[in-house]
Amino acid sequence: MTSGEASIDVWDLCGSLTELILTAGIRPPHGERALARTVVSLALHAAIRDRAAIQPSREASDAAEDLAIRQLADELQSRPRHELFAALPLSQLGEQDRARVDALRLMAYRATGPAGITLERLVQEARTALLRAADALPSGEPTLGMLRNRLP
């Protein structure tokens, strides 16, 4: 498998895990759901890629299964916003995903603006969804694997 194929597989994995997180967490307003979903996917992608750099022989799906949901929420909160876009296979994303990522990238470099949707607000909504998903599980330190096994 090429590096590009591995990246797109990780992005697809992030998308499916994100749907589980948003199902267990909150439901952002309809117009913002796609952007909030993309923020969670970007956070997952960055976290999985960070772990792959530390343990290159480990499969992305294994790294994702063991990722603690609250830890991911904390990483999302503290990670510099531009790092969410690192190692993202832009050329391999679908048209809609690429448009959302581009919109979020523009928000990342725009510090303040009118009262509309901001990246910081979307990050807070994504973080809240992660924490609520973690709270929905019985374990003290739930992982994405536990979430995947619990929800349909």
C-alpha positions as CSV (number, residue, x, y, z in Angstrom):
1,M,0.0,0.0,0.0
2,T,1.4,3.4,-0.9
3,S,1.6,6.3,1.5
4,G,-1.2,8.0,-0.4
5,E,-3.5,4.9,-0.1
6,A,-2.7,4.7,3.6
7,S,-3.6,8.4,4.1
8,I,-6.9,8.0,2.4
9,D,-7.7,4.8,4.3
10,V,-7.0,6.8,7.5
11,W,-9.3,9.6,6.4
12,D,-12.1,7.1,5.6
13,L,-11.6,5.5,9.0
14,C,-11.8,9.0,10.6
15,G,-15.0,9.7,8.8
16,S,-16.7,6.5,10.1
17,L,-15.5,7.1,13.7
18,T,-16.6,10.7,13.5
19,E,-20.2,9.6,12.8
20,L,-20.1,7.4,15.9
21,I,-18.8,10.3,18.0
22,L,-21.4,12.7,16.7
23,T,-24.2,10.1,17.2
24,A,-23.1,9.6,20.8
25,G,-22.3,13.2,21.4
26,I,-24.2,16.3,20.3
27,R,-25.9,17.3,17.2
28,P,-24.6,20.7,15.9
29,P,-27.1,22.8,14.0
30,H,-27.8,21.3,10.6
31,G,-25.7,23.8,8.6
32,E,-22.7,23.3,10.9
33,R,-22.9,19.5,11.2
34,A,-20.7,18.9,8.1
35,L,-18.1,21.4,9.3
36,A,-18.1,20.0,12.9
37,R,-17.8,16.5,11.4
38,T,-14.8,17.6,9.4
39,V,-13.2,19.2,12.5
40,V,-13.6,15.9,14.4
41,S,-12.2,14.0,11.4
42,L,-9.2,16.3,11.2
43,A,-8.5,15.9,14.9
44,L,-8.7,12.1,14.6
45,H,-6.5,12.1,11.5
46,A,-3.9,14.2,13.2
47,A,-3.9,12.1,16.4
48,I,-3.6,8.8,14.4
49,R,-0.8,10.2,12.2
50,D,1.1,11.4,15.4
51,R,0.9,7.9,16.8
52,A,1.9,6.3,13.5
53,A,5.0,8.5,13.5
54,I,5.9,7.1,16.9
55,Q,5.0,3.4,16.0
56,P,5.3,3.2,12.2
57,S,4.6,-0.6,12.2
58,R,1.2,-0.1,13.8
59,E,-2.0,-0.2,11.7
60,A,-4.0,3.0,11.7
61,S,-7.2,1.1,12.8
62,D,-5.3,-0.3,15.8
63,A,-4.1,3.1,16.8
64,A,-7.6,4.5,16.5
65,E,-9.2,1.7,18.6
66,D,-6.8,2.4,21.5
67,L,-7.2,6.2,21.4
68,A,-8.8,7.6,24.5
69,I,-11.8,9.8,23.6
70,R,-11.1,12.4,26.4
71,Q,-7.4,12.5,25.4
72,L,-8.5,13.2,21.8
73,A,-10.7,16.1,23.1
74,D,-7.8,17.5,25.1
75,E,-5.5,17.2,22.1
76,L,-8.0,19.0,19.9
77,Q,-8.3,21.8,22.4
78,S,-4.5,22.3,22.7
79,R,-3.3,21.6,19.2
80,P,-2.4,24.6,17.1
81,R,-5.2,24.9,14.5
82,H,-2.8,24.8,11.5
83,E,-1.6,21.4,12.7
84,L,-5.0,19.9,12.1
85,F,-4.3,20.1,8.4
86,A,-0.8,18.4,8.5
87,A,-0.3,15.2,6.4
88,L,-3.9,15.5,5.0
89,P,-4.1,13.9,1.6
90,L,-5.9,16.9,0.0
91,S,-5.5,15.6,-3.6
92,Q,-7.2,12.4,-2.7
93,L,-10.2,13.8,-0.8
94,G,-13.6,13.9,-2.4
95,E,-14.9,17.2,-3.6
96,Q,-17.2,17.9,-0.6
97,D,-14.5,16.9,1.9
98,R,-11.9,19.1,0.2
99,A,-14.3,22.1,0.1
100,R,-15.0,21.7,3.9
101,V,-11.3,21.4,4.6
102,D,-10.5,24.5,2.5
103,A,-13.2,26.4,4.4
104,L,-11.8,25.4,7.7
105,R,-8.3,26.2,6.6
106,L,-9.4,29.7,5.8
107,M,-11.1,30.0,9.2
108,A,-7.8,28.8,10.8
109,Y,-5.9,31.8,9.4
110,R,-8.6,34.3,10.2
111,A,-8.2,35.2,13.8
112,T,-11.5,37.1,14.3
113,G,-14.4,38.0,12.3
114,P,-18.1,38.6,12.3
115,A,-20.4,36.7,14.5
116,G,-20.8,33.8,11.9
117,I,-19.3,30.4,12.2
118,T,-15.7,30.4,13.5
119,L,-13.2,27.6,13.7
120,E,-12.9,28.1,17.5
121,R,-16.6,27.6,17.9
122,L,-16.6,24.5,15.7
123,V,-13.6,23.2,17.7
124,Q,-15.5,23.7,20.9
125,E,-18.6,21.9,19.5
126,A,-16.4,19.0,18.3
127,R,-14.7,18.8,21.7
128,T,-18.1,18.8,23.5
129,A,-19.2,16.0,21.2
130,L,-16.1,14.0,22.1
131,L,-16.6,14.5,25.8
132,R,-20.3,13.6,25.6
133,A,-19.4,10.5,23.6
134,A,-16.9,9.5,26.3
135,D,-19.5,10.2,29.1
136,A,-22.0,7.9,27.2
137,L,-19.7,4.9,27.9
138,P,-19.4,3.1,31.2
139,S,-15.6,3.0,31.4
140,G,-13.5,5.6,33.2
141,E,-11.3,6.1,30.2
142,P,-13.3,5.0,27.2
143,T,-11.5,4.5,23.8
144,L,-12.8,4.8,20.3
145,G,-12.8,1.0,20.1
146,M,-15.2,0.9,23.0
147,L,-17.4,3.4,21.3
148,R,-17.3,1.4,18.1
149,N,-18.3,-1.8,19.9
150,R,-21.1,-0.2,21.8
151,L,-23.0,1.7,19.1
152,P,-24.6,0.1,16.0
